Amino acid sequence: MSDRTVRLHRVLRTTPHKLYRAFLEGDAMAKWLPPHGFTCRVQELDARVGGTFRMSFHNFGSGQSHAFSGEYLELVPGELIRYTDRFDDPNLPGTLEVTVRLTPVSCGTELSITQAGIPQAIPLEMCYLGWQESLTQLAALVEPDVPG
């Protein structure tokens, strides 16, 4: 992880389509994306190539918030999502790039995530921990097959 990149891999018991939607629908993202102890507000989400998003995480314990935004670079339904992230905080400069790959496998979907360009001020192990927490919540959202 010395190149300011984290890589995550999971196999989830769901379809690529359902997983893809969880990354592109605001209500779904607000439910699974914030790590433990945080809530999320999605202010803007235009899920198309060239479209943008804006959201903020709120630390429920301290009351502090941080906002970030980005642009969708590549979207292949059920297969690939590539987007940028930029923090509003000037102490967290630069543009991050996130690549999400979805591959159907016999028991569900293989999920591979790469987040590159993480600002120096963010410890990589904290970023990795936050993603692990988020992915646990993602599984809880997408794996159940709840009847209509």
ZAKENU-653806 format. One record per residue (C-alpha): residue in three letters; x, y, z. Coordinates in steps of 0.25 Angstrom, whole numbers, plus 5000, padded with zeros to 4 digits. Layout:
% residues N
ALAXYZ;...
END
This chain:
% residues 148
MET500050005000;SER501250094999;ASP500750164986;ARG499550224993;THR498650124987;VAL497750024994;ARG497149904987;LEU496049824992;HIS495349694988;ARG494149624992;VAL493149514986;LEU491649554989;ARG490449464988;THR489749564978;THR489649594964;PRO490549694957;HIS489349774953;LYS488949794968;LEU490349824972;TYR490549924961;ARG489249994965;ALA489750004980;PHE490850084975;LEU490050184967;GLU488750204974;GLY488850314985;ASP487950254995;ALA488750124994;MET490050194995;ALA489550275008;LYS489250145014;TRP490550065012;LEU491650155008;PRO491950235021;PRO492850155031;HIS492350115045;GLY492050245053;PHE491650325041;THR490450365033;CYS490450415019;ARG489650515011;VAL489650514996;GLN489450654991;GLU489650624976;LEU489750494968;ASP489650494953;ALA490150354950;ARG490550364935;VAL491950384929;GLY492350524931;GLY491250534942;THR491650574956;PHE491350544970;ARG491450624983;MET491250564997;SER491750585011;PHE492050495023;HIS491550535037;ASN492350475049;PHE491150445058;GLY492050455071;SER492750585069;GLY491750655060;GLN492850685050;SER492650665035;HIS493450655022;ALA492950675008;PHE493450624995;SER493050614981;GLY493550554968;GLU493250514953;TYR492850384947;LEU493950354936;GLU493450214932;LEU492150134934;VAL491949994928;PRO490649944934;GLY490849824943;GLU492349824940;LEU493149944943;ILE493050084950;ARG494150184950;TYR494050314956;THR494850424963;ASP494750474977;ARG495250614983;PHE495150664997;ASP494650805000;ASP495650815011;PRO496950885006;ASN497750795015;LEU497350675007;PRO497850714993;GLY497850644980;THR496950554972;LEU496650414976;GLU496250314965;VAL495350194969;THR495150074960;VAL494049964963;ARG494049844955;LEU492949744956;THR493049594950;PRO491949494951;VAL492449364958;SER491749234961;CYS491249284975;GLY491049434972;THR491849544968;GLU493349564970;LEU493649714974;SER494949774972;ILE495249924977;THR496450004975;GLN496550144981;ALA497750224976;GLY498350354980;ILE497950354994;PRO498450485001;GLN499750475010;ALA498950525022;ILE498050405022;PRO498650275028;LEU498550165018;GLU498150065029;MET496950165033;CYS496550165018;TYR496550015017;LEU495849995030;GLY494750095026;TRP494550025013;GLN494449885020;GLU493349945029;SER492650005017;LEU492749865009;THR492149795021;GLN490949895020;LEU490949875005;ALA490749725007;ALA489649745017;LEU488949825006;VAL489149744994;GLU489149604998;PRO487749585004;ASP486749544994;VAL485549615000;PRO484249584993;GLY483449704987;
END
